[in-house]
Amino acid sequence: FQTFSQEYPHLLIFVLYLCLPFEIAMQLTAERKKEIFTAFGGAETNTGSTEAQIAMFTERINFISAHLKEFRKDKSAELSLIKLVGKRRSLLNYLMKKDIFKYRALIKELGLRK
């Protein structure tokens, strides 16, 4: 691999560029997801709770934001970020209408408001 990368550095860069979207999609490991669902959903099998989904979206938003600070021209990641923020906002609005106390606790725990 080392001789290949020395002989064809432009191909190596191209291959790494192709792997970049995979890196964004795979940033949350199964163990990390279980931790999030246990902390916010009550159990690791409770993946559908609103609080757990909001926490998962927040984790992904933070990762993509950090990625975009390094790769400013990555338009696909930017589009993904915009969609995730919209989904999280919808769930937050739903939670605010259903239970304002859970909403306030979640906002405080995730640190979404300054």
C-alpha positions in Angstrom: 0.0 0.0 0.0 2.8 2.4 0.8 4.5 2.0 -2.6 1.1 2.4 -4.3 0.4 5.6 -2.4 3.9 6.9 -3.4 3.4 6.1 -7.0 -0.2 7.3 -7.4 -0.9 9.9 -4.7 -3.8 11.5 -6.7 -5.6 8.1 -6.7 -5.2 7.8 -3.0 -6.7 11.2 -2.4 -9.6 10.3 -4.7 -10.3 7.1 -2.8 -10.2 8.9 0.5 -12.6 11.5 -0.9 -15.0 8.7 -1.9 -14.9 7.3 1.7 -15.7 10.6 3.3 -19.6 10.2 3.1 -19.2 6.8 4.7 -17.2 8.3 7.5 -20.0 10.8 8.2 -22.7 8.1 8.1 -20.7 5.7 10.4 -19.7 8.2 13.1 -22.2 6.7 15.6 -21.2 3.3 16.8 -23.7 0.8 18.1 -22.3 1.2 21.6 -22.7 5.0 21.5 -26.3 4.6 20.3 -27.0 2.3 23.2 -25.5 4.8 25.6 -27.7 7.6 24.2 -30.9 5.5 24.2 -30.2 4.3 27.8 -29.5 7.8 29.0 -32.4 9.6 27.3 -34.9 6.8 26.5 -34.7 4.9 29.7 -33.6 1.6 28.1 -31.4 0.7 25.2 -34.4 -0.9 23.4 -36.5 2.3 23.7 -35.3 3.8 20.5 -38.6 5.5 19.6 -38.9 7.9 22.5 -38.9 11.5 21.6 -36.1 12.4 24.0 -33.9 9.7 22.7 -34.5 10.7 19.0 -33.7 14.3 19.8 -30.5 13.3 21.6 -29.5 11.1 18.6 -30.1 14.0 16.2 -28.1 16.3 18.4 -25.2 13.9 18.5 -25.2 13.7 14.7 -25.6 17.4 14.3 -22.6 18.1 16.5 -20.5 15.6 14.4 -21.5 17.0 11.1 -20.9 20.6 12.3 -17.4 19.7 13.4 -16.9 18.0 10.0 -18.1 21.1 8.1 -15.6 23.3 10.0 -12.8 21.3 8.4 -14.5 20.7 5.0 -16.4 23.9 4.2 -17.3 23.0 0.7 -19.0 19.7 1.5 -22.4 20.5 0.3 -23.9 17.1 0.9 -23.0 17.2 4.5 -24.4 20.7 4.7 -27.7 19.5 3.3 -27.7 16.6 5.8 -27.1 19.1 8.6 -30.0 21.3 7.5 -32.4 18.3 7.3 -31.3 17.0 10.7 -31.8 20.4 12.4 -35.3 20.6 10.9 -36.2 17.1 12.1 -34.9 17.9 15.6 -36.8 21.2 15.7 -40.0 19.3 14.8 -39.5 16.8 17.6 -38.7 19.6 20.0 -41.9 21.4 19.1 -43.8 18.2 19.6 -42.2 17.6 23.0 -42.9 21.2 24.0 -46.6 20.8 23.2 -46.9 17.5 25.0 -44.8 18.0 28.1 -43.1 21.4 28.7 -41.2 20.1 31.8 -39.5 17.2 29.8 -38.8 19.8 27.1 -37.0 22.1 29.5 -35.1 19.3 31.2 -33.9 18.0 27.8 -32.9 21.4 26.5 -30.9 21.9 29.7 -29.3 18.5 29.6 -28.3 18.7 25.9 -27.2 22.3 26.2 -29.2 23.5 23.2 -30.0 27.0 24.5 -27.3 29.5 25.5 
